Amino acid sequence: MDAGLFTANNVWMMVCTALVFFMHMGFAFLEIGLTRQKNTINILFKNIFIITVGLLMYYIGGFNLMYPGFEEGSSGILDFAGFGIGAPENGMTPDYADGGYTWWTDFLFQGMFAATAATIVSGAVAERIKIGPFMIFTILYVGLVYPIVGSWQWGGGFLSTLGGEDGGFYDFAGSTLVHSVGGWGALIAIYLLGARIGKFGEDGKPKAIPGHSIPMATAGVLILWLGWFGFNGGSVLSADPATTSLVLVTTCLAAAAGGVGSFILSTLLYKNYDLTMFLNGILGGLVGITAGADLMSPTESVVIGLIAGAIIVLGVALIDRLKLDDPVGAVTVHLICGIWGTLAVGIFGSMAGMDQFLYQLAGVGAAATFCSLTAFLIIFALKKTVGIRVSKEEELEGLDLHEHGMDAYADFRMNQH
């Protein structure tokens, strides 16, 4: 391979790594914008903890758990290549990864993905979870659960070979392997944690608990959309012009269609122009296209996005009906739209077909079973030992004051009880 092309590929992958890192600011802005002022420090603390400790856990063992080099004839379920990281002899040459990037770039790009899974959970459990148990959950979920599920497909495990030589489960950039992994953890967490005080009235009907900064939430979504250029664009694993440009087009069209689809349906159902539905519709479209962004035509990506936008509106209503409290809509965006996007690979695009749909369904089922079980075991154990929920007094007065001893906006205190 030409040295210039190798360098260009690697530079593109490093740019994508930076864009995925930038998504953590988007997640932070979205979460604090959709929640109350009195819990801002707590949410920011969790997001900073996730990215720092997530990277360290991925260095200690996560990377080698996710890419263990399954031997021929193995079950393809669990293997481990050892602690720490060290570049192979060809790691800095075009012989590694077909010249798409160097070994070090590979580690860092994948490490940015790893932390995202716990960030998804952070938003769902906002405003009532104890910080200590959440940190323990993050360490275990990012350090063990996420890389094991990832190894089943991206690491050459059993999901990637379901169909033998004909292929198997397909997830281009992680509708299941990233988003629904976080989504299943979020669903189990909010079930075990319970709703915020005041979310459901005596009649059982959900009550709106407005976020304190919708402008900040909007900025967060736009940052996340930008970050998806790296999330999906980098998943090409090179700077290949044709595939990269197609992926960016399908990603953007699905995002736009998701926002519009959500806006239209929510307006028809609720007779108001709900910006938060519009914003989550964009994210739903992005999650929905992530599994097959390299397989879809522009028209198919628009259809996938429109359906994801409708799913957002219906999914949020379903979560409320089940009396589950998800302050930022994480379960609907990342889990339900993640499932939709994964199954869409078997319905639309160049791999569509009944066999492929069944492979996709098997992948969804495998991730659902493992993630739900492990998340339940971790959180239930924490609930029965150290407890996972703050006291009523702490929740009413705010986690910033009680868990961090500071105020995010010291000059603008507001009574939000």
C-alpha positions as a printed Julia matrix, in Angstrom:
417×3 Matrix{Float64}:
   0.0     0.0    0.0
   1.14    3.51  -0.81
   2.51    5.28   2.31
   0.38    8.34   1.59
  -2.83    6.32   1.5
  -1.89    4.53   4.72
  -1.29    7.88   6.41
  -4.56    9.33   5.07
  -6.5     6.3    6.33
  -4.96    6.59   9.76
  -5.49   10.35   9.99
  -9.18    9.91   9.1
  -9.55    7.28  11.81
  -7.9     9.59  14.36
 -10.29   12.4   13.37
 -13.2     9.98  13.85
 -11.79    9.02  17.24
 -11.84   12.69  18.24
 -15.43   13.06  17.0
 -16.6    10.06  19.04
 -14.81   11.51  22.08
 -16.66   14.8   21.45
 -19.95   12.88  21.7
 -19.41   12.62  25.44
 -19.89   16.38  25.65
 -23.1    15.93  23.66
 -24.36   13.28  26.05
 -23.49   15.48  29.03
 -25.28   18.53  27.6
 -28.34   16.48  26.67
 -28.61   14.88  30.11
 -28.19   18.05  32.15
 -30.51   19.96  29.81
 -33.35   17.48  30.24
 -33.0    17.22  34.02
 -33.25   19.7   36.89
 -30.66   22.26  37.86
 -30.13   20.77  41.31
 -28.61   17.58  39.83
 -26.29   19.1   37.22
 -22.99   18.47  39.03
 -24.01   14.88  39.69
 -24.67   14.19  36.02
 -21.46   15.87  34.89
 -19.49   13.91  37.48
 -20.92   10.62  36.19
 -20.1    11.5   32.58
 -16.51   12.43  33.42
 -16.13    9.26  35.49
 -17.43    7.12  32.62
 -14.99    8.36  29.98
 -11.93    8.33  32.26
 -12.51    5.0   33.99
 -13.99    3.49  30.83
 -10.76    4.09  28.92
  -8.67    2.68  31.76
 -10.84   -0.44  31.99
 -10.56   -0.91  28.24
  -6.77   -0.66  28.56
  -6.56   -3.06  31.5
  -8.53   -5.86  29.87
 -11.52   -4.73  27.83
  -9.72   -4.46  24.5
  -8.27   -7.96  24.77
 -11.62   -9.3   25.97
 -13.34   -7.81  22.94
 -10.68   -8.87  20.45
  -9.28  -12.07  21.96
  -8.45  -13.79  18.68
 -10.86  -16.71  18.92
  -9.16  -19.92  17.82
 -10.7   -21.99  15.05
 -13.18  -24.44  16.49
 -13.83  -22.41  19.67
 -17.33  -21.59  20.85
 -16.79  -17.93  20.01
 -18.45  -16.87  23.27
 -15.64  -15.96  25.67
 -11.87  -15.68  25.4
  -9.19  -13.35  26.71
  -5.88  -12.29  25.18
  -4.35  -11.01  28.42
  -4.07   -7.85  30.49
  -2.73   -4.57  29.18
  -1.95   -3.62  25.61
   1.14   -3.94  23.43
   1.38   -3.38  19.72
   2.23   -6.41  17.54
   5.27   -6.24  15.24
   3.19   -5.16  12.26
   1.0    -2.83  14.31
   2.36    0.38  12.8
   2.52   -0.87   9.21
   0.01   -1.31   6.35
   0.09   -5.04   7.11
  -2.14   -4.33  10.11
  -5.9    -4.01   9.43
  -5.36   -3.89   5.65
  -3.7    -0.52   6.0
  -6.79    1.18   7.41
  -5.15    2.38  10.63
  -2.42    1.54  13.13
  -2.82   -0.68  16.16
  -2.74    2.27  18.56
  -5.46    4.07  16.61
  -7.5     0.86  16.69
  -7.33    0.71  20.48
  -8.26    4.35  21.0
 -11.14    4.36  18.5
 -12.65    1.24  20.05
 -12.09    2.6   23.56
 -14.21    5.65  22.78
 -17.08    3.35  21.81
 -16.76    1.36  25.03
 -17.54    4.23  27.36
 -20.71    5.1   25.44
 -22.59    2.05  26.77
 -22.49    3.29  30.38
 -23.22    6.89  29.34
 -26.57    5.67  27.99
 -27.41    4.26  31.43
 -26.37    7.49  33.14
 -29.18    9.5   31.57
 -31.86    6.95  32.35
 -31.03    6.77  36.08
 -30.51   10.5   36.51
 -31.67   12.39  39.61
 -32.07    9.5   42.04
 -29.18    7.0   41.93
 -26.35    6.95  44.46
 -23.05    7.9   42.85
 -21.01    5.1   44.48
 -23.09    2.17  43.22
 -23.32    3.78  39.79
 -19.52    3.91  39.61
 -19.27    0.23  40.53
 -21.84   -0.62  37.85
 -19.89    1.4   35.26
 -16.64   -0.42  36.02
 -18.24   -3.84  35.64
 -20.47   -3.02  32.66
 -17.8    -1.26  30.59
 -14.99   -3.52  31.76
 -16.73   -6.86  31.24
 -20.23   -6.84  29.74
 -19.7    -4.52  26.78
 -16.48   -6.14  25.48
 -17.88   -9.67  25.8
 -20.93   -8.8   23.69
 -18.72   -6.93  21.22
 -16.46   -9.95  20.85
 -19.36  -12.05  19.61
 -19.48  -10.0   16.4
 -16.61   -7.55  15.96
 -14.14   -9.88  17.66
 -14.96  -12.78  15.36
 -17.22  -14.62  17.82
 -20.24  -16.81  17.24
 -22.63  -14.11  15.97
 -20.34  -13.29  13.05
 -20.4   -16.93  11.86
 -24.06  -17.85  12.39
 -24.55  -18.55   8.7
 -21.23  -20.26   8.13
 -19.55  -19.13   4.92
 -22.69  -17.15   4.03
 -22.06  -14.79   6.93
 -24.09  -14.08  10.02
 -25.29  -11.27  12.23
 -24.36   -7.81  10.95
 -23.96   -4.61  12.96
 -21.92   -2.02  11.11
 -21.37    0.49  13.91
 -23.32   -0.76  16.91
 -27.12   -0.41  16.92
 -27.04   -3.56  19.05
 -23.42   -3.91  20.15
 -23.23   -0.38  21.58
 -26.67    1.2   21.81
 -28.83   -1.71  22.89
 -26.11   -2.94  25.25
 -26.48    0.38  27.03
 -30.24    0.33  26.53
 -30.76   -3.04  28.21
 -28.65   -1.87  31.15
 -30.74    1.3   31.36
 -34.03   -0.6   31.27
 -33.02   -2.95  34.09
 -31.62   -0.06  36.12
 -34.75    2.1   36.0
 -36.91   -0.93  36.8
 -34.91   -1.72  39.95
 -34.4     1.94  40.88
 -37.98    3.16  40.66
 -39.39    6.46  39.47
 -38.43    9.92  40.69
 -40.6    11.47  43.39
 -43.49   13.23  41.68
 -43.16   11.49  38.31
 -46.39    9.54  38.73
 -49.35   11.01  40.57
 -51.76    9.22  42.89
 -53.82    8.37  39.83
 -50.79    6.68  38.28
 -50.63    9.12  35.38
 -47.19   10.42  34.39
 -46.37   14.02  35.25
 -43.92   16.11  33.28
 -40.74   17.04  35.17
 -39.27   19.73  32.9
 -35.55   19.95  32.31
 -33.82   23.16  33.29
 -32.1    24.01  29.99
 -33.69   22.96  26.71
 -31.15   25.12  24.8
 -28.37   23.01  26.32
 -30.22   19.8   25.43
 -30.53   21.06  21.85
 -26.81   21.8   21.72
 -26.16   18.3   23.02
 -28.17   16.68  20.23
 -26.41   18.74  17.55
 -23.04   17.75  19.03
 -24.1    14.1   19.03
 -25.18   14.36  15.38
 -21.76   15.79  14.54
 -20.1    13.04  16.57
 -21.96   10.42  14.57
 -19.86   11.44  11.55
 -17.03    9.76  13.46
 -19.14    7.02  15.04
 -20.43    5.73  11.69
 -17.86    7.26   9.37
 -15.01    5.75  11.38
 -16.66    2.34  11.34
 -15.7     2.08   7.66
 -12.27    1.43   9.25
 -10.47    3.39   6.55
 -10.87    6.58   4.53
 -12.3     4.69   1.56
 -13.97    7.53  -0.4
 -16.99    5.65  -1.77
 -18.06    3.88   1.42
 -17.27    6.76   3.76
 -19.25    9.29   1.76
 -22.22    6.92   1.45
 -22.2     6.26   5.2
 -22.21    9.97   6.01
 -25.11   10.57   3.61
 -27.25    7.72   4.97
 -26.43    8.76   8.55
 -27.49   12.37   7.99
 -30.64   11.51   6.05
 -31.78    9.06   8.71
 -31.16   11.65  11.43
 -33.15   14.28   9.56
 -35.98   11.86   8.79
 -36.04   10.66  12.4
 -36.48   14.21  13.66
 -39.19   15.03  11.15
 -41.02   11.73  11.7
 -41.06   12.24  15.46
 -42.12   15.88  15.15
 -45.02   15.08  12.81
 -46.4    12.15  14.82
 -46.06   13.9   18.19
 -47.8    16.97  16.75
 -50.67   14.87  15.41
 -51.09   12.99  18.7
 -50.53   15.76  21.24
 -51.42   18.92  19.27
 -48.24   20.77  20.21
 -44.78   21.28  18.75
 -42.66   19.32  21.22
 -38.97   20.17  20.77
 -37.8    17.33  23.03
 -39.6    14.79  20.83
 -38.01   16.43  17.78
 -34.56   16.11  19.38
 -34.98   12.5   20.44
 -36.35   11.71  16.98
 -33.03   12.84  15.5
 -31.17   10.56  17.9
 -33.56    7.7   17.15
 -32.84    8.08  13.44
 -29.11    8.04  14.12
 -29.32    4.9   16.27
 -31.61    3.25  13.72
 -29.24    3.7   10.78
 -26.11    2.71  12.71
 -26.41   -1.06  12.11
 -26.63   -0.77   8.33
 -25.35    2.66   7.33
 -23.02    1.16   4.71
 -25.73   -1.06   3.18
 -28.59    1.36   2.61
 -29.54    3.64  -0.24
 -30.46    7.25   0.58
 -34.16    6.43   0.18
 -33.92    3.4    2.48
 -32.13    5.47   5.09
 -34.95    8.04   5.02
 -37.53    5.26   5.54
 -35.52    3.78   8.41
 -35.24    7.22   9.99
 -38.95    8.01   9.62
 -39.91    4.74  11.29
 -37.37    5.38  14.07
 -38.93    8.81  14.62
 -42.36    7.26  15.02
 -40.9     4.66  17.38
 -39.6     7.48  19.58
 -43.07    8.94  20.12
 -44.73    5.58  20.71
 -41.84    4.25  22.78
 -41.83    7.2   25.18
 -45.58    6.71  25.7
 -45.04    2.99  26.32
 -42.32    3.61  28.92
 -44.65    6.0   30.74
 -47.51    3.51  30.57
 -45.28    0.87  32.15
 -44.61    3.38  34.98
 -40.91    3.44  34.25
 -39.11    6.75  34.66
 -36.52    7.6   32.01
 -35.74   11.34  32.25
 -33.94   11.58  28.89
 -35.67    8.86  26.86
 -32.56    6.68  26.76
 -34.41    3.36  26.64
 -36.55    4.41  23.69
 -33.69    6.01  21.76
 -30.95    3.47  22.34
 -32.75    0.2   23.06
 -35.97    0.27  21.02
 -34.47    2.16  18.06
 -31.33    0.02  18.37
 -33.44   -3.11  17.95
 -35.27   -1.52  15.02
 -32.03   -0.55  13.29
 -30.59   -4.02  13.76
 -33.65   -5.74  12.31
 -33.78   -3.21   9.45
 -30.59   -4.78   8.05
 -32.67   -7.87   7.23
 -35.46   -5.79   5.68
 -33.68   -3.08   3.67
 -30.35   -2.72   1.89
 -27.98   -5.04   0.1
 -28.17   -7.83   2.71
 -31.98   -7.94   3.06
 -33.59  -11.39   3.21
 -35.3   -13.8    5.58
 -32.06  -15.56   6.53
 -30.39  -12.27   7.34
 -33.43  -11.1    9.3
 -33.23  -14.25  11.42
 -29.51  -13.69  12.01
 -30.31  -10.14  13.13
 -33.07  -11.41  15.41
 -30.66  -13.93  16.95
 -28.16  -11.15  17.64
 -30.8    -9.01  19.31
 -31.87  -11.98  21.43
 -28.32  -12.87  22.47
 -27.54   -9.3   23.54
 -30.89   -8.97  25.31
 -30.4   -12.15  27.33
 -26.81  -11.53  28.37
 -27.08   -7.79  29.04
 -30.37   -8.02  30.94
 -29.11  -10.87  33.09
 -25.74   -9.31  33.91
 -27.21   -5.84  34.52
 -29.83   -7.34  36.83
 -27.25   -9.33  38.8
 -24.97   -6.3   39.22
 -27.66   -3.78  40.15
 -29.73   -6.15  42.28
 -26.63   -7.11  44.25
 -25.81   -3.43  44.81
 -29.42   -2.73  45.82
 -29.39   -5.48  48.45
 -25.96   -4.56  49.86
 -25.11   -0.84  49.71
 -28.42    0.41  48.27
 -28.77    2.2   44.96
 -31.2     5.04  45.67
 -30.61    8.27  47.54
 -32.9     9.24  50.43
 -36.09   11.23  49.91
 -34.47   14.3   51.46
 -31.45   14.05  49.18
 -33.61   13.62  46.08
 -35.81   16.61  46.94
 -32.94   18.93  47.8
 -30.74   17.76  44.96
 -27.81   15.4   44.52
 -25.39   18.23  43.86
 -25.69   19.5   47.41
 -25.73   16.12  49.17
 -23.28   14.07  47.1
 -20.92   16.76  45.86
 -21.28   19.73  48.18
 -21.48   22.27  45.37
 -23.88   24.03  43.04
 -23.54   24.12  39.25
 -24.89   27.68  39.13
 -23.89   29.2   42.44
 -25.07   32.69  41.46
 -28.46   31.52  40.2
 -29.96   29.32  42.89
 -33.54   28.38  42.19
 -36.03   26.48  44.25
 -36.91   23.42  42.17
 -38.49   21.21  44.78
